[in-house]
Amino acid sequence: MGRASRDSLRDWLRAPGSLSKRLAALGERYEVQVLRQRLTPFRKPERDALGLPGRGCTVVREVILWVDGRPLVWARSSLHQRSLAGPWKAVRGLGAKPLGHLLYDDPRVTRSELQPRRLARYGHTRRQMCRQWLAATGEPASPQMLWSRNSVFCRRGAELRVMELFAPGLERVPRLR
């Protein structure tokens, strides 16, 4: 990856505010494709990020974000199942609407610092993303699709973790003005 591409990806990994709004500004048609939303056991990184002890279940929502028919981001959000009956109950009926509306339209929601991370090439999250990407797009995920940004949103004491994994080439998508 050349320096200009690295710098652009770095910009995406560190960009504040709503990723949904930033992506929507790239084209005429922004779409959220829900891959799955279900109750599942916590993974260690999620448990650690949300400060939860031991075992438990989380509600996971995995999506691909598309702009003008091009898949650009795979995202996974997770929260403790108790939060669905409380501060994050709107997640239950979100469907294909962007999660960003819940995160940025409510002034009571705070966000942790963004944490860029490189995924393990053969780790569980990467393998799952690759399976879902292929099923949803008909194309294999790029082996270079390794960089994500992670953050935790808090509303009335309940936390929601968001991980966004960027497709290579995102930095070359032309911006429409």
N, C-alpha and C positions, 0 to 999 in steps of 0.2 A: 504494500500500500504506500503510495507516494505521500510526501509531506502535506500537500494540499488536502488530500483525502483524509489523512489522520487529523489534521486541524479541524476539518468540517465535522467529522465524526465526534471529535472532542467537544465541539460546539453543541451538538445534539445531546451528548451525554450530560452536559452541564447546564443546559438551557433551563432557566427558571420558568415557572408558570405551567400552563396546560399544554401537554403534548398534543392533545386532540385539536386545540385551536391552532397550534403551530403547523400540524399536518394538514388541517383543513385549508390553511392559507396557501398550500402548495398547488392546489388544483381546483377543479370544479366539483368533483364528487368525492366526498369523504365517507367511508363506510366502516362500521364495526361489525365484524363477523364473529359471533360467539361460537367458540369451539366446544366448550363445556362449562357448566356451572353446577357444582355439586359439593357434597360433604365428603371430605377425605381426611385421612390422618395427617397431622402436621409433619412437615419436613423440618429438619434441624435448622436450616437458615431462616425459615419462617418463624419457628418457635423462638429462636434467638432474637430476631428483629422485633418481634412483638412482646418480648420479655415474658414468655409463658413457660412455666415449669413443666417438666415431665411430659406425659402423653396427653393427647387431646385431639379433637377434630377441628378442622377448619373448613370454611366455605371457600372454595377456590373458583375463580372465574378466569378462563383463558380465552383470549381473543386474538384475531389478526386485524390490524388496522390497515385499510386500503385507501389509496388515493388514485383516482382515475383508473381503476382496474388493476392497480399495481400494489402487491403486498409489500409493506414497508416495515412493519413492527409486529412482533409477537409479544403479547403482554400477559402477565399472570398476576392477579390480585388475590390476596388471602386475608381472612379475618376470622377471629374466633366465632364459633357458631352462636354463642350467646349474644354477640353484637347484632345479629340479624333481628332480634326481638327488641333491640334498643336503638342506639344512635345510628346504626348503619342499615336499618330495616329497608330503606329505599333500594339497596343493592338487589334485594330479592326480585323486584319487578323491573329491573333496569333493561333487560332484553338487549336489543342491538343499539341502545343509546350509549353514548360515551360516558364512561365513569367520571371523566373530567367535570361534567356538570355538577355532580355531587360534591366533588372535591374543591372546586374553585368558586362556586356560586354561594357558598355558605361561609360567612366571615368567622364562624366559630371553629372552622377546620384549620388546624395548623399542620405544617409539613416539616419533617426532619430535613437535614442536609442531604442533598443528592449524593449517592455513593456509586460511582462507576465501578463495575466489576467485570472481569473476564471470566466467562464460564469455563468449566473443565470440558475439554473437547468430547470426552466420553462419559460425562456425568449424567445423572438421572434427568435433570431439567433439560439439558441439551438433547438427549435422546427423545424425550417426550415431545419437545418442540419440533424436532425433525420429523417425527411420525405425523404430528398434526399439520405441519406445514405442507408436507407432501400430499396428505389427504385433502387439504383445503385448496391448494393451488395447482396440484398436478405436477409440480416441479419440486425436486429435492432442495432442501435448504442449503445455502452456500456453506462450505466448510469454514468460511471466514466469518460467519454469523456467530460471533462469540462475545461481543461487548454489550453489556446491559447497564442500565442505571436502576438503582433501587432507592426507595424512600418509604417512609412510614407516615401516614396521615392520622391525625388524632382528632376525634370529635367527642366531646363530653366524656373523656377518659377512655374511650374505646379506640383501639388502633386497627388500621388497615394497611397492609404492606402491598406495595406495587412494584413489580419488576418489569421493565420494558427492554426488550432485546431487539436491536436494530439490524436490519438487512443491509449488507454492503451495497453501496451505490446510492443509498439514501441521500448522501451529500451531493449527488449529481442530479437529483430531481430538480428540474427547472422551477423557479418560483414565478408564479403568475402575479402580476400587479394590476 
